[in-house]
Amino acid sequence: MKRVHEDIEIGWYHATEYPMNTKLTLRFRSNGEPYLEYEDFCPGISAGNSMGGTYERPLPEGFPKGWTLEQFADYRPRYHDVILQNKKLKKFFDEA
């Protein structure tokens, strides 16, 4: 039986070119398959109103076997620094 890992919040990207913040999370399906989940948050035009959405992106076949934390950081350059500083993510790659 494959081990299903706990989801790992990777970090936030705060866009400077438009008012949007995006949270990136490494998630796992019940069969153990990993994927990236992006959650976008945008301020609305009235108080208390916000927009955005959640979407998924698959990871390359075989991930994380053969990957290092540094390679993963290069794979998602907007999150490069937060990936390298994420202790849970480092542990995940050390155990992969």
ZIGI-V63429 format. One record per pair of residues at least 12 apart in sequence whose ideal C-beta (glycine too) atoms are under 10 Angstrom apart, sorted by the first residue. I is the first residue (numbers start at 1). J is the second residue. D is the distance in Angstrom with one decimal. If there is no record, write none. Layout:
I;J;D
I;J;D
//
This chain:
1;32;8.8
2;28;9.4
2;30;9.8
2;31;6.9
2;32;3.8
2;33;8.9
3;28;9.2
3;32;6.7
3;95;9.5
4;28;5.4
4;29;8.0
4;30;6.5
4;31;7.8
4;32;5.1
4;33;9.4
4;34;9.9
5;26;8.1
5;27;9.0
5;28;5.0
5;32;7.5
5;34;7.6
5;64;9.6
5;88;9.8
5;92;6.7
5;95;9.1
5;96;9.5
6;26;9.7
6;27;9.5
6;28;7.9
6;88;8.2
6;92;9.2
7;25;5.6
7;26;6.7
7;27;4.7
7;28;6.6
7;34;9.7
7;37;8.1
7;88;9.7
8;24;9.7
8;25;6.8
8;26;4.4
8;27;8.1
8;28;9.0
8;34;9.5
8;86;7.2
8;87;9.9
8;88;4.9
8;89;5.5
8;91;9.1
8;92;6.2
9;23;6.9
9;24;7.9
9;25;5.1
9;26;8.1
9;27;9.6
9;37;9.6
9;39;9.9
9;82;9.7
9;86;8.3
9;88;8.0
9;89;9.2
10;23;8.1
10;24;4.4
10;25;6.2
10;26;5.9
10;36;8.1
10;37;9.6
10;72;9.1
10;73;9.8
10;76;7.8
10;79;5.8
10;82;6.3
10;83;6.0
10;86;5.9
10;88;8.9
10;89;6.3
11;23;7.5
11;24;6.2
11;25;9.2
11;76;9.7
11;78;9.6
11;79;5.6
11;80;10.0
11;81;8.4
11;82;3.1
11;83;7.1
11;85;8.0
11;86;6.5
11;89;9.0
12;24;7.6
12;39;9.5
12;41;9.2
12;78;10.0
12;79;8.4
12;82;7.2
13;38;9.0
13;40;9.6
13;76;9.1
13;78;4.7
13;79;6.1
13;82;8.2
14;78;9.8
15;40;9.3
15;42;9.2
15;78;8.9
18;42;8.1
19;41;9.5
19;42;6.2
19;43;5.4
19;44;9.9
20;40;5.8
20;41;6.8
20;42;4.7
20;43;8.5
20;51;9.1
20;52;7.2
21;39;8.9
21;40;7.5
21;41;4.8
21;42;7.9
21;43;9.1
21;50;9.9
21;52;8.4
22;38;5.6
22;39;6.7
22;40;5.1
22;41;7.4
22;42;9.6
22;52;8.3
22;78;8.1
22;79;9.0
23;37;8.3
23;38;7.4
23;39;4.5
23;40;8.3
23;41;7.5
23;52;9.8
23;54;9.2
24;36;6.3
24;37;7.4
24;38;5.9
24;39;8.1
24;57;9.5
24;76;6.9
24;78;8.3
24;79;5.5
24;82;8.2
24;83;8.7
25;37;4.6
25;38;8.1
25;39;7.4
25;54;9.6
25;56;9.9
26;59;8.4
26;63;9.6
26;64;9.1
26;72;8.9
26;83;9.7
26;86;9.3
26;88;9.0
26;89;7.0
26;92;7.5
27;56;7.8
29;56;9.8
33;58;8.4
33;59;8.4
33;63;9.2
34;58;8.7
34;59;5.3
34;60;10.0
34;63;5.8
34;64;7.0
34;92;9.4
34;96;10.0
35;56;5.2
35;57;6.5
35;58;5.5
35;59;6.0
35;63;9.2
36;55;9.2
36;56;6.8
36;57;4.6
36;58;7.9
36;59;6.5
36;63;9.9
36;75;9.5
36;76;7.6
36;79;9.7
37;54;6.4
37;55;7.5
37;56;5.5
37;57;8.0
38;52;9.6
38;53;8.5
38;54;6.9
38;55;5.4
38;56;7.6
38;57;6.9
39;52;6.9
39;53;7.7
39;54;4.9
39;55;8.4
40;52;3.8
40;53;5.4
40;54;7.5
40;55;8.0
41;53;9.2
57;76;9.6
59;72;9.2
59;75;8.6
60;75;8.4
63;75;9.3
63;96;8.8
64;89;9.9
64;92;7.1
64;93;6.2
64;95;9.3
64;96;4.2
65;96;6.4
66;96;8.6
67;93;6.6
67;96;7.0
68;90;10.0
68;93;6.3
68;94;9.6
68;96;9.3
69;83;6.8
69;84;6.5
69;86;8.3
69;89;6.5
69;90;5.5
69;91;9.7
69;92;8.5
69;93;4.6
69;94;8.2
69;96;9.8
70;83;8.7
70;84;7.2
70;93;9.1
71;93;8.9
72;84;9.2
72;86;9.8
72;89;7.5
72;92;9.4
72;93;6.9
73;85;9.6
73;86;9.3
73;89;9.1
//
